[in-house]
Amino acid sequence: MLFIHNKNMKFEFDKKKSAANKDKNEKLISAFAKAYQWHLPLKKEKFTSLAEICKKEKVGLTYASRVYRLNFVAPQIVEAIINGT
């Protein structure tokens, strides 16, 4: 189970429940969670750039940039995706 808390939203992901609800897109939900996990260290200045996170996570900068932009999707849209609606 994955929990990520933000002042406007809370990500909750349970693969068992998700299997029962086929409307949810697990990969997209995981991408939102990853984007938020990468955002926190930048916000807290543990890393100075997304490139540093890419080195640590061993992913390409292009991929990380695309995923990172998910942090700026409207909270209502994120909630609808998580709920499978």
N, C-alpha and C positions, 0 to 999 in steps of 0.2 A: 504494500500500500504506500502511496506517495502523498505527502501533505506538504504544501507550500502555502505559506500565509503572506498575504499582502494586505495593506489597509483597506483595499477595495474588493479583494477577491480571495478565495481560498481554493487551491487546487486539491482535489481529492481523486485518487485513482486507485481502484481496486480491480485487478484483472479478473477475479471471479465474477464480480458484478458486471463487469464490462462484457464478459462472454455471454451473459444472459441478455444484455441489451446490445443487439447487433448494430444499432444506429450510431454508436459512439465510434469515433475514429481514434484508435489507440496511438497510432504514430503521431498524429497531430497533437494530441494531448501531451504526449511525451516531449514533443518539440517545444510546446509552450512551457513545460516544466523546465526543460534544459535552458531555454532562453532566460527564464527568471533566475535560474541557478547561476548563470553566467553574469547576469546583471548585478547581483548582490556584491561580488568582489570588486567590480568596477566602481560601484556606488560607495563602497567602504574604503576605496583606494588601496586594496590589497594588490591589485594589478593596475598598471597605468594604461593598458590598451587591450583591445580584443586579441591582438596578435600574441600577447603573452599568454592569454588563456588558451589560444589555439595550440601553442607549444606544449602547454601542460596537459591538455586534453588530447593531443595528437590528432587534431582535425585541421582541415584546410580553412584558410581565412575566408574564402568565398562562401563555403558552407556555413561557417560560424556567423558571418554577416547576415545571411538570409534568415537563419534561426533567430539571431539576436533581435531582428526587427519585429519579431512576434511580441516583444515587450510593449509595443506601441499600438497594438490592436485594442479597440474599445472593450472595456470590461464586460459589457452586455453581450458582445459577440463571443468572447472567451467563455462566458458562462453558458451560453447556448450550445457551444461546441462540446463543453464538458458534460452537459446534461443530455446531449444527443438530440437536441431539438432543432 
